[in-house]
Amino acid sequence: MSQLQYNEIREKKIIIYNNEPCEVVESHVARTQQRKPQNQVKLRSLIAGKTIAATFHVSESADEADIVKRDIIFLYQNKGEYWFCDPEDKSKRFKLDEVLIGDTAKFLKQNGNVTALIWENDEEEKIIKVTLPIKIEFKVKEAPPAVRGDTSKGGNKIIVLENGANLNAPMFINEGDTIRVNTETGEYVERV
């Protein structure tokens, strides 16, 4: 377990706070007159899913969580349960809670590979987050026809992807096209 100095506690880092792994969502090192600098952070508890505000002073540090990454395959979603399996052994299935999946749910693709972040704590392993490849290809299930002369929308329209997600895409995208999506920004990248 490595120690992070107060100013190393930055976005995307996962630290142990109140005995649980928390992802740093925002961080801001502020210097006020007369006072020593401090890092004001917003943390998201990866187990409870709550957002917590915390302040780390110069003398303070945080333990970086021991995280292991492992590839898993997304199978399907049913009534708020997300089912995955081990790529090596498809019979090893397990479900993860909706809270844990969060915004990632929008770009989960059936039989698609995702990465599980596993927190190792006293011999116990717990999946605390699922991350997607930055770019994923999807087939377009529905795309309204482009309307000529409709410039009010800035040349974009809402399309539906094969997994049912809605996405803003350029007018020239048609049903049946395959497009690439940036899962971090949730935006259309290009037609494949």
Secondary structure, DSSP 4 states (H G I P E B T S, - for coil): --EEEGGG--TT-EEEETTEEEEEEEEEEE--TTSPPEEEEEEEETTT--EEEEEEETT-EEEEP-EEEEEEEEEEEETTEEEEE-SS-TT-EEEEEHHHHGGGGGG--TT-EEEEEEEEETTEEEEEEEE--SEEEEEEEE-PPPPTT--TTTTEEEEEETTS-EEEEETT--TT-EEEEETTTTEEEEE-
